[in-house]
Amino acid sequence: KYLCRGTVNVLAESTMIAIAHNINKLHRKIQSGKIGQHLFELKTA
């Protein structure tokens, strides 16, 4: 549920929610020490 009305305000709020979610994910990775690690082994050509 959005706090604001109007297309522009809803878009701005959605963008802020997405940024906050990504910052939270990055924070959790930094706290657990997983920053700089790849999810899968990198393949060499």
Secondary structure, 3 states (H helix, E strand, C coil): CCCCCCHHHHHHHHHHHHHHHHHHHHHHHHHHCCCCCCCCCCCCC
